[in-house]
């Protein structure tokens, strides 16, 4: 098997339901699926993508609370592609705003 073919297969294995990883999909499904975008519109709409990534992670950590933070949770959250989460949140906000106009 060629090296490029093996790399393609590894990429496919690392994706989950169209997201970069299971952890990213799980965070999007559990925490951002029902997120009230209007509530966060001013903060998300005017921030650079890397800031939105940071805000998304802080949002999840705040929702989980101090009791849920630990080695396993930290390891899980480190596997999340926060850039993908930010892109999806920004996209959803833009879609919402376009629909309102």
SETORVO-37006 format. One record per residue (C-alpha): residue in three letters; z, x, y. Coordinates in steps of 0.02 Angstrom, whole numbers. Each point is the difference from the previous one (the first is absolute). Layout:
N
node type: ALA zz: Z xx: X yy: Y
...
//
This chain:
101
node type: UNK zz: 0 xx: 0 yy: 0
node type: UNK zz: -47 xx: 69 yy: 169
node type: UNK zz: 134 xx: 45 yy: 127
node type: UNK zz: -66 xx: -125 yy: 129
node type: UNK zz: 0 xx: -141 yy: -129
node type: UNK zz: 180 xx: 40 yy: -47
node type: UNK zz: 51 xx: -4 yy: 185
node type: UNK zz: -84 xx: -170 yy: 20
node type: UNK zz: 100 xx: -67 yy: -147
node type: UNK zz: 162 xx: 68 yy: 73
node type: UNK zz: -35 xx: -88 yy: 164
node type: UNK zz: -28 xx: -164 yy: -91
node type: UNK zz: 162 xx: 19 yy: -98
node type: UNK zz: 97 xx: 30 yy: 161
node type: UNK zz: -62 xx: -161 yy: 81
node type: UNK zz: 84 xx: -167 yy: -29
node type: UNK zz: -77 xx: -168 yy: 47
node type: UNK zz: -105 xx: 85 yy: 133
node type: UNK zz: 145 xx: 97 yy: 77
node type: UNK zz: 29 xx: 188 yy: -12
node type: UNK zz: 150 xx: -20 yy: -116
node type: UNK zz: 109 xx: -127 yy: -88
node type: UNK zz: 136 xx: 35 yy: 128
node type: UNK zz: -116 xx: -39 yy: 146
node type: UNK zz: -57 xx: -162 yy: -81
node type: UNK zz: 180 xx: -50 yy: -39
node type: UNK zz: 58 xx: 31 yy: 179
node type: UNK zz: -149 xx: -97 yy: 71
node type: UNK zz: 29 xx: -142 yy: -123
node type: UNK zz: 189 xx: -13 yy: 19
node type: UNK zz: 30 xx: 47 yy: 182
node type: UNK zz: -157 xx: -28 yy: 101
node type: UNK zz: -80 xx: -149 yy: -87
node type: UNK zz: 107 xx: -123 yy: 98
node type: UNK zz: 33 xx: 108 yy: 153
node type: UNK zz: 0 xx: -95 yy: 164
node type: UNK zz: -131 xx: 101 yy: 95
node type: UNK zz: 27 xx: -97 yy: 161
node type: UNK zz: 179 xx: 62 yy: 3
node type: UNK zz: -58 xx: 181 yy: -6
node type: UNK zz: -164 xx: -19 yy: 96
node type: UNK zz: 47 xx: 94 yy: 158
node type: UNK zz: 72 xx: 148 yy: -95
node type: UNK zz: -137 xx: 15 yy: -131
node type: UNK zz: -146 xx: -42 yy: 114
node type: UNK zz: 31 xx: 142 yy: 121
node type: UNK zz: 56 xx: 140 yy: -115
node type: UNK zz: -106 xx: 139 yy: -77
node type: UNK zz: -27 xx: -16 yy: -188
node type: UNK zz: 124 xx: 137 yy: -46
node type: UNK zz: 134 xx: -88 yy: 102
node type: UNK zz: -40 xx: -164 yy: -90
node type: UNK zz: 20 xx: 93 yy: -166
node type: UNK zz: 173 xx: 57 yy: 55
node type: UNK zz: 45 xx: -174 yy: 62
node type: UNK zz: -55 xx: -78 yy: -165
node type: UNK zz: 112 xx: 117 yy: -99
node type: UNK zz: 147 xx: -33 yy: 118
node type: UNK zz: -31 xx: -188 yy: -17
node type: UNK zz: 13 xx: 9 yy: -191
node type: UNK zz: 153 xx: 115 yy: 6
node type: UNK zz: 86 xx: -117 yy: 123
node type: UNK zz: -37 xx: -152 yy: -108
node type: UNK zz: 71 xx: 88 yy: -152
node type: UNK zz: 160 xx: 50 yy: 89
node type: UNK zz: 115 xx: 147 yy: -28
node type: UNK zz: 57 xx: -53 yy: -172
node type: UNK zz: -175 xx: 13 yy: -73
node type: UNK zz: -35 xx: 176 yy: 60
node type: UNK zz: 13 xx: 130 yy: -135
node type: UNK zz: -91 xx: 134 yy: -93
node type: UNK zz: -112 xx: -119 yy: -99
node type: UNK zz: -42 xx: -108 yy: 150
node type: UNK zz: -39 xx: 152 yy: 106
node type: UNK zz: -113 xx: 67 yy: -136
node type: UNK zz: -90 xx: -168 yy: -11
node type: UNK zz: -23 xx: -12 yy: 189
node type: UNK zz: -66 xx: 177 yy: 7
node type: UNK zz: -142 xx: -54 yy: -116
node type: UNK zz: -56 xx: -139 yy: 117
node type: UNK zz: -155 xx: 35 yy: 102
node type: UNK zz: 73 xx: -52 yy: 167
node type: UNK zz: -167 xx: 32 yy: 84
node type: UNK zz: -78 xx: -135 yy: -111
node type: UNK zz: 143 xx: -117 yy: 39
node type: UNK zz: -24 xx: 31 yy: 186
node type: UNK zz: -188 xx: -29 yy: -12
node type: UNK zz: 28 xx: -165 yy: -90
node type: UNK zz: 131 xx: -59 yy: 124
node type: UNK zz: -112 xx: 46 yy: 147
node type: UNK zz: -149 xx: -86 yy: -82
node type: UNK zz: 102 xx: -157 yy: -34
node type: UNK zz: 61 xx: -3 yy: 180
node type: UNK zz: -178 xx: 19 yy: 67
node type: UNK zz: -61 xx: -139 yy: -115
node type: UNK zz: 142 xx: -113 yy: 59
node type: UNK zz: -39 xx: 34 yy: 183
node type: UNK zz: -186 xx: -28 yy: -27
node type: UNK zz: 35 xx: -165 yy: -87
node type: UNK zz: 111 xx: -57 yy: 144
node type: UNK zz: -137 xx: 32 yy: 129
//
